Amino acid sequence: MSAFERVVVGLDMHQGAANAVLARACELADPAHIEAVHACSVFHHEHHDYTLGTFETTEALDAAVRRQADEYLESICTPRGITKCRVLDGRAAGALHDYARQNADLVVVGSHGHHGARALFASTSNAMIHGTPCDVLAVHIEDEVSDLPPAYRKVLAAVDLSDESFQVMEEANRVALHCGADLAVCNVSASSYDPLLNEAAERLGRLADNFGIDEDDVFELAGHVGPRVHDLAREIGADLIVVGTHGKHGLQLLTGSTANAVLHGSLCDVLAARVH
């Protein structure tokens, strides 16, 4: 059974971590529900000096680039039972946005969080999330990729206690149940004033009760969003952080910060859940 029914995985042939990204996608969905795509931004560029050889026409270059990308996708996807692959024309973020509008409820990309979240062809994970009309999973990639990541064991939902927090919790809970992972929840308040923190903690506790979360896994924090969520994730061993996004309206989550506060610097995966 799949947590998501239509998953599009954006792969970069130059990233060197496609197996890790695909492994995460396969953890959340059956291979039959996954489509791997690669965006080729070099189409229609100068064809006289290209690494694949010398070409007389741009059309010949396009054909060679597409053939190379097709072969790459097939080689990396076939061992995992993924049969649907596609080469997109255009820069990664824009091409993937357009394709996801009709074909996905989850987009999966790689992210070097501690290096400014680079994903795909030097695009940023920020660019991938902004404007993508569905959930986006940014898979954290280490500089040296050796082993495949272990299955998710601890999911941390970071909420802002707005009306949309329930949607974020529903998504985090659904993923945690699918993966057999424990679920924790946190809120980060900008103020350290005790009465405000106490009020926020009470609201957070009531939200957590709806999902049967033990009080030991409920955290009311004060400070700056990104650092506090990152520190907490490390302390409790979270390997996935779930936050909310408005997608095309620019990410608004937690205490009015952007998803960049959580995505940038994260040492674990981040799922931006689209709220409505």
N, C-alpha and C positions, 0 to 999 in steps of 0.2 A: 504494500500500500504506500502511496506517495503523499508527502506533506504538501506538494505542489503538483499541479497537473500539466503545466506547460512551462518548462524551464529552458531558457536560452543561456548558454554558457559562452562568454566572449573569451576567445583564446588568442594569445600572442605567440607566434612562432619564435619570437626572439626573447621571450620571457624566461624560459627554462624551468617553469613550474607548472606546466599544464596538467601534469598528473595530479598534483595537489588540488588544483582548482576543480578538476573533474571528479576527484574523490569526494569533495564536499558536495558537489551537485548530486552525485549518486547516493550520498547519505540521506538527502532530502527527497529524492524522487527516483522512481524506477527508470532505468535506461531508456525504456520505450517512450518516456515522457520528456526526454532531454534532447535538445538540438544544439550542436556545437557550431559556432560561427567564428569566422575570422574576417576582419575588415582589412581590405587592401586599399590603402590611400595612395599607392604609387601608380594606379591606373592612369593612363593618358599623360604621364610625365615624359620627360625626354627619354628616348629609347636608344640613343646611340651608345651610352655608357652606363651599363647596368650589370650587376653582379652575376646575373644568369647568362650573360653573353651579349653579343652584338645583334641588334635587330634592325631590320630595314624599315619597319613601320611600327607605329604605336599599337596597332592591332595585334601584331605578332608579339610585342612585349606583354600586352594585356593577357594574351592567351598563355604565355609562359608563366606569368605571375599567378594566374588563376590555377594553372595546372600544378604548380608547386604548392600552393595553399591547399588545394584539394587533396593532394598526396599526404601533406602534413596532417590534415584533419583526419583522414582515414587511418593513418598509422597510429594516432594517439587515441582515437575513439573506438576502433574495432575491438581492441582487447577488453574494453569495458562493456561491450554489447551495445554501444551507442551507434545507431545506424543513420541517424539524421544529421547531416552536416551541410553547411552552406557558406559560400564565400560572398561577403557583402562588399559593395563598391562604396568607398568613402572613408572618411576618418572615423576612428573607432567609436567615439562617444555619439556623434550624430547618427552614424549608420545603425548603431545598436538601439538608440532611442527610437528611431523610425520603425525598425523591425519589431521591437518589443510591443509597440502599440497594438499590433494585431495578433501577436504570436506568443505572448508570455504572461504568466502571473508571477514569475521570478526571473531576474537576471543575475547571473553569477560572474564575477570578475575577480582578478587578482589585485592585491593591494600591498604595496610596501608602506605600511602605515607610518613607520618612524622616519621615512625619507620623503614625506610630503605626499604620501598616497599616490604613487605612480601606478597606473593600470593601463594595460593594453599598449598601444603605440604611443608611449610617452604622454598619453592623456592622463588626467587625474581621476581618482575614484570620485572626487567631488563632481567632476563633469559628468561622470556616469550616473550619479544619483540624481543630480538636478535635471529635471525634465523627464526622467524615466517614469512612465505611468504605472509602475507596478513595484513590488518589493525588489530590493537589490541586496545581494549578499556580497560583501567585500571580503574575500578570503585573504587573510594575512599571510604574506610570503616572506620568509627569511632570505637573507642574502645568499646563504648556502643551503640549498634544498637537498636534503639527503633522504629522509624517510617520509612516507605519506603520513598525514596528520591522523592522530587517533580519533575515534568517534567522539562527538560532543558528549561531555559529562555534566557540565554546569552551564546553564543559560541565565544571564543577568538581563532583566528588563529594566531599562532606565526610562522613567516616566516623569511628566511634569505636573501631574494631578489635574490636568484639564479634562474636559468631557471626553477627549479623544484617547485618554490614557487607557480606557477599557479596551479599545480596539488594539492598542499596542500589546496589552496583556493577553488578549485572546490569541494574537499571532505568536507571541513568545510561548504561551502555554501549549499551543498546537504543535509547535516545533519541538518543544521539550518532550511532550508525550510521544511524538513520533520517534524521537531519537533515544527515548528512555533516559533522558537527562533530568537532573534536579533543576528546579526553577527558583531564582531569587529575584527580588525587585528592589529598586532604589529610587529615591528622589533627591535632587540636589537643590537646596535653597540658597539664594544669594545672601540672605541675611542669617546671622548667627544669633539673633535675638530669641531668647528661650521661648517666650509665648508663641511666636510664629513657628518655630521649629516643632513645638509640641502639637500645635494645630495641624501642621503638615504631616507629622508622624501619625496622628490619629486618622487622617484621611487616607494616608498610605496603608495603614493597617486594615482599614475597612476594604480598600481595593484588594489587598492581598488575600483577605478572607474569602473573597469570591472565588479564588482559585486554589484554596486550600494550602496556601504557602505558610510554612511554619514561621513563627515570629523570629527565630534565629536567622532567617533568610530575608528579613525585611530591614532595610537600611535607610534612615533619614540622615542626610549629610548636609553640610554647609560649606560653601566655598565656590571655587570655579568648576564649571561642569566637567570639562575634559579631564583635568588632573584627578579630580575626586573619583570619577567613574573608572578611570584607568587604574588608580591605586586600589580601589575596591575589587575590581576584576582580578587583579593579581593576588590580593589577600585571600579571596574565597576560591581561587582557582577556576574562575569562569573562562571558558574557551569560546563563548559566543555572547556578544552584547546585542540586544535588540532595542532599537530606538524608533521613534515615529517620524514620518516624513509626509509632507504635503505634495511631494513630487514637483509638479510644474509651477507651484507657487513659491518655490524656494523652501528649503527645509526649515521648518519651525518645530522645535522639540525641546523637551526639558524646560529650562527656565528662560525661554526666549532665545537661546543660543542656536547655532546651526549644527547640523550633523558633523560638520568639520571638526568641531570641538571634541567629538568622540572618535571620529574616524581617524583623524591625524594623531599619531602617537599611540594608537591602540596596538597592543601586542597580541591581540587575538582577533578573531573574525568579528565583523559587525554586520548585522542584518538591519537595513533601513526598511521598516514596514510602512507601506502606503496607507495613510488614514484618509477618511472621507468626511 
